[in-house]
Amino acid sequence: MLSRVLLFFLLFLLLRPCSSEFTVVTPDSSNLVDSPQTGFSSRARTDPNEQRAVYEIMAATGNTWAASIPDVCRGRWHGIECMPDSDDVYHVVSLSFGALSDDTAFPTCDDAPHGGATLSPAVLRLPHLRSLFFYRCLTDNPQPIPAFLGRLGSTLRSLVLRDNGHVGPIPPELSNLTLLRVLDLHGNRLGYSIPSSFSSLINLQLLDLSGNQLGGAVPELSSPSLSVLDLNHNLLHCRIPSSLSNCESLLKIDLSRNRFIGSIPDSLKSLKNLILLDLSHNSLSGGLPCSSKNGYFSLQALILNGNPMISATIPEDCFAGMKKLNTLILSGMGLEGPIPESMSELQNLRVLHLDENKLNGSIPDSFKGLDKLSELRLEDNRLVGRIPFEREMMWRMGRKLRVSNNSGLCFEMGNGGAEGLESMAGISYCDPETMWHVGEENSGRMGTKHLSAWMGGGWRNSVVSRSSAEIRASGVLQICFLLVLFFIVLVV
């Protein structure tokens, strides 16, 4: 049951690419009887050496109550899993500590004596251990990750030491756990660099070292089964290794909030299963990772904001191959030029952030065909022309539609009225009579004349130089238009 609960969190992680959750894989076969246990026979018992080891491990974490349990497998609690061998002797295969959730409460480490809990070397006396899980259990006694964990043996499949306040380096001895599938050291205070010997962990399925203080370069990883790589919130630098393309099962790559430099490796587009690529808040340059004809076919989320790609443009067919893309974040990258019309072909797009760039031109009229779009940020650019969205789309996005600080934009009142504009402070509405841009009446080019602007509590007149007759005529039209709109709202 415990393995099923922890496996659920692995699936939850994979389905949520911007988060990282608890993970333990289910054990594989060995000389133990790996099948559902419906009960204990009259002669079933826990291996006595393992029982003594469990008593020591529990005492080191402040759980002295376990010593009163005569058989730790028969009297099992949430946080311990045992499996029998062919002689009906039970062996400990999983130990978990920490309040994972309200519904899954493993033994905590709150009552540990003499300055806090420790991770006892008695775990080495559990020869069948496949999963070791500590969550927020050692924070009162910050300590390095014990190097002796590298001697846990070939049975260990999952090692999770999450949010425990661990300090110091990652012991290179962990690379001796060559059959390890899950290594999760998230949310500690680990420093120095990622051991280069981690390249020998060729059976890893998940590697999460996020939320630490790790520096240096990412080692060469070549696990063909690696599906999740999360190194966000560290101090990693140098270039993103192109060898990541050797990890052909990757579903998620999160290298955000580090100090990576250089260009995004073109080889990443060969990752056919990649769903999420988050490289935000680094110092990357060299242009966007495009896929006009091949590559990134499975990508659903591309997050690159906070990389100063000064003067870079968005190529017309850059995202043509990313038909499954639903999240595209390109904020604050110094991008220039127009928004490509081809972006409207991303019919699964739900979140699009292009704010805080230097984009010019108009919002493509075809954007109104993005029926699934629920969040659009275009503020702080140099966009001009009318906002093309219809009333229904405006209402659907509400405050998640942001187009402010584009002095050349305006909105046609006939497309929906003020209800959909409260999140667009300072945006003018277009003159339905002339549709000329201010100062361009005699230029021979069609544009938009701005008359008023929605400023939080109401419409404010903009400064436009026109004759008194034009003002009176336009005023009458505006009043009539607003009365009709008000009547429509009342009827609806």
Phi, psi and omega in degrees: 000317181299317180297325178294320178299314182289327176296326177302320180292329175297314178297322179298320177299314184293329181275350177240091188291341179266007179228169181224121186242180184287141186217133170216135180269156178287147182289154176259183188284152175204206178283356175279158178277097186269075179211161182303134180258119183268350180169175180256138174283169183295337181257004180293142181203158175275141175306123186298324179294320178291325179298316178296322178296319179297318178304316181294318180297316180294320179295322180293340178258007178087009181258064183291343180300336183296335182294342180274357180269117186293333179219111190290336178275319177291326179258042189299154178233170174298120180122353177230137175232138179231155176221144182272158168262187184292344178264011179067026172265127184269142181234144181283123180246347182207134174230133181224140180226146176115148179281088183296317177198176179295331183268342181233089184256104173278166175304133178268181181239028187287335186253021180294135182278166169055052170090011173120167184286156174225161176264109188286140175293357177296344177298337179291346180265017175247083190291347181253010184295128181246339182217128176232123191226119175233125181230117179049048187243346184236019188291333180282351181221072184305131185209155176294160172289124184297133179294337182293346178297337178290354179254016182291343173100179188281353181279338186292128181246334185219125177234111182239113176236084195248129176056043180256000181074020180301142180239172177083192183277165169282122182296127179297343179298340179297338179290352175286345181276069192290344178260010180295134178256327181233125172231111185234108179241029185299146166070034175250200177236042182287139181238198182065224185232169175284126182305132179296337180290351177296346177296343179276354179276073190276357179254006181298138172251332178219130175231111181237107177243021186291159175069037176236203180232038184284137178242192178078200184259162174279127181292165177292116178252138184219026180286117181291345181259359181295120181249335180230122175236111183234109180237021186293160180056059172226197178240028182294143180221202189069202184261156174290123185292131178292344180293349177301336179294345176286341178273077193290350180265004185301128174256327184223129171235117177235105177244023186292156176056055171231208182229034181295146180234176177082192183267164176282124184302129179294339183291342181296336181292349178278353179283098190288341183256001186296125181256319182233132174230108181243107178241022187293156175057054170234202177235043182284152180216182173095006176102170184280153175279096186268160178214078183285324183228333182215152177092154178058030184292333182263355187296130178248336180222122177238115187236111185232005186302150177083012172254116187283074178277070188303132176069007177287151178244167176263107180302149186304317184251028187301321186251017186299328182273355185261064186292339181268000185298126175241347179224122180226112184242110181232035184287148170056046182244002181072023181292143181235173177087186183278163171280123183297136177300330184293344179296338178289351177278354177277078189290346177266003185294127178246325182232124179225117178242115176236017186288162176058045173237201178234037182291141180234186184081199184251166172286123182307131180300332181289350178297336180292351176270001178279082189293335183266357184294124180240350180211122182223122178240116178234008185294160177061050172231202180233039184282150180226170176091186185275151174278120194276001191280144177279169185302315183300319180291322178297314180294322181297317181280326178055232182288350178276001170262114185232117182226015184293166180060036166236093191297343183264002182271150172214165182234135178280123182301329181295348181270003176158334178087187191291336184302326182267004187248003185296336179269007183238056181303133177092354179277131180277161172255155189278151177281110182291348184275317188248324182055031175257143176282142181305131178085000182237018183300331184251013185274349182081004181243133181293148179200207184225131176262126181271129182253315185217166180225141177277118184238073175072286187261354179175185182272133180243132179294134172271162181276109179227128182273110179216165179288160180296326179294318179296320180297314181296316181296315180294324179297317178298316180298321180295317180297315179299317181297316180294322178296316178297317179298318180298320179296318179299317180298319180295319181293316180295000000 
